Amino acid sequence: MAGSYSGTTTIVLPELNERASCPPTTSVSQNGGNVSIAPLTLGGECGGLTIPVGADSIDHAGGLNVVGATTTRAACGTYNVIGSGGFFGREFRFSINMTSTTCYNMNMTINLSR
């Protein structure tokens, strides 16, 4: 699972009925059942936006879950983040739902390969 990844990301802002496609890059390091994922850097329409991912553990099938993590955005407030996905052969696929009472909600679908 360790290596450099790139692929496609679709970001949907439901309240605005807007969608953006942003090519992501990241790198993954692995130590046994633990992985560390560098921040995603989103190019294209996202102009270099970075999204922190961090460390997690993977199950025997390559799945991982990010639940209850939060990230703060200075311009609008705090997001509650729920995500899931995992590694499937040379691919890393996951989705993230970000909700907030003060910011626009975001849904992201990320498909990466190495």
Sequence and secondary structure as in RCSB ss.txt:
>XXXX:A:sequence
MAGSYSGTTTIVLPELNERASCPPTTSVSQNGGNVSIAPLTLGGECGGLTIPVGADSIDHAGGLNVVGATTTRAA
CGTYNVIGSGGFFGREFRFSINMTSTTCYNMNMTINLSR
>XXXX:A:secstr
  EEEEEEEEEEEGGGTEEEE  EEEEEEEETTEEEE  EEE GGGTTEEE  EEEE  TTSEEEEEEEEEEETT
TEEEEEEEEEEEETTEEEEEEEEE SSS  EEEEEEEE 
